[in-house]
Amino acid sequence: MKNLVVFLAIFCAGVISAQIGTLYIFNNSAYSADITIFGTNQNNTNNNCFPHVESAGLLTIPAGQSEAYNGYSNSQANSFPINGWYYRFTTTPPSPAYSVASSPIFNATGPLASNTQWSGAKFNVNQPNGGFTIGYGGCGVNSSFTDYVGGPPGSGFPVEVNWFSIGNDWYFIIQ
């Protein structure tokens, strides 16, 4: 019985701390990428998949680099930090960016991390003009795998981008 209680405590702690999962970003292209990442509640189709969370400012991942984000509340500690997040619980405009270190709303058990998952990214590869959104197919649309092949109109270069999930983890690959 004691072993069962210990197992359940560890299991529950793991589930609580990993609600949002980890987002792995790999920029295997020859270009620096400016990225905005976001999370939504894809199960809340009656309320336009709110809450919505979006990184404040552009996240730049240089060519050949990668990063892993394990939630909102500790994203400022990454090599390519995200210092703040916009969030909305309704269709009102985004609130001001909050420092992830000081706002308990972004903690693993808070209302945002426990009710959202990584759902997409907007990005621009810093060569010719152009940007794309990948992953987010709309509220309630399963975006567990998206594959994009091409480049910005008139860019003259190919880029392949993948967005997919394995379990509770999400992968965003630019190559």
N, C-alpha and C positions, 0 to 999 in steps of 0.2 A: 504494500500500500504506500509506503514511504517513497519507493521508487516511482510510483505512478504520480504522486503529488509533485515530486521534483521534475519529472518529465513534463507534466502539464504546465508548471511554472515556466520552464525554459521555453516550451513551445509557444505559450501565450506571449512571453516577452519578445520572442522572435517575430511573431505575427504583428504585434503592436508596433515594433520598431521598423518593420519593413512594409508598411501599407502601400507606400508609393512605389517601392521597388527601386532599382538602380538603373540609371540611364547611362549607357556607354556611348560616347561619341568618338568616332575614328575619322580623322581627316587624312585619308590616304591619297588625296589629290596633290597636284603640283601647285595648288593655289591656297592662300589663306582664306578662311571662311568666317563670315560674320553671321552669327546664329542667334535667334530668339527661340527659346524653348517654352513649351506650355503644357499644363496639365488640366484635365477636366474630369467631370464625373460622367462617364459615358453611360452609366446605368440610370441617370436621372433625366430621362427623355421628357418627362412631364414638365420640367422646368429648364429646358434648353441646355441640359448637361451642366448646370451650375453646381458647385462653384467652379470658376475659371481662375487659373494662376498663370502668370506670364513673367518671364525674366525681365527685369528692368535694365534697359540699355542693351547694347549688343555684346554678345560673348564672342570673342575672336579666338578661333583655334587655328594656329599656324599650320601650313602644309606639313604633312608627315607626323602630326602630333595627335594625341588622344587624351581623353578625360573621362572620368566616371563621377556621376553625381548621385549620391545616395540620399535623396530627399532635399527639401528646401532649406531646412534650418541650419545645415552645416555647409552649404554650398560656397560660402565665403572663404572656406579654408582650402579650397582646391587650388591647383596650380594655375588654372584659368578661372578665377573666382567670379561668382555671381553674388554681388553684395546686397541686392534688393529684389523684391518681387512685387508685381502688381497683382491684385486679386479682386474678384467680384463674386458676390453671392447672388446677385440679381442682374438684370439688364442695365443697371445704372452704369455710368462711366467708371473706368478703373479708379481705384483709390490711389493715393500717392504711394510711391515705393516705400517699403519698410525695410529696415536693416534686418536681415535674417537672424543676426546674432541677438537682437534685442526684442524681437516680437514673438511672444509665446504662441501666436496664432499659427506659426509655421512649424512648431514642434511636431515630432512624430505622432503624438496622440492628439494633436490639435485638430480643429475642424477642417483644415485644408489638406494636410497630409493624409489624414485618415479617410477622406472622402474624395480624393482625386487620384488619378494615375497619369503618368507621362502620356501625352496624346499626340504630340506633333512638334514640328519645328519649322520655322521660317528661316531661310538662309540665302546668302549671296556669296558666290565664290568671287574673290576679288581679282578678277581679270576683266573681261568685258562686262558691260552692264547686264544686270538680270538677277532675278531672285525667284525662289520657288517656295512653296509650302509643301511639306511632305508629312504623311502620317495621318493628320486629321482629315477624315472624310466627311465630317459633319456630325452633328449630335446623334448619338445612337448607332452610328455606322462603325462596323468592326474595322479597325485600322491596324490589325495585328501584323499585316504584311503589306508594304507598299514598295514598288520598284519603279524607279524613274530612270530612263536612259535618254540622254540628250544634252542640251545646253541652252543657254539663253538665246532667244531668237537673234540670228545674225552673228553669233559669237564665234563660229568656226571651230569650236572645240567640243569634244564629247565629255560628258560627265555622267557617271552612274551613281545613283543614290539609293540606298536601301533603308527602310524603317521597318523593324519587326520586333516581336517579343518572343522570349522564351521564358515560360513561367511568369514570374512577376518582374522580370528584367526586360529592359527595352534597349534596342541597338539602333544607332543612327550612323550609317557609314557613307562617306563621300569618297569616291575613287574615280 
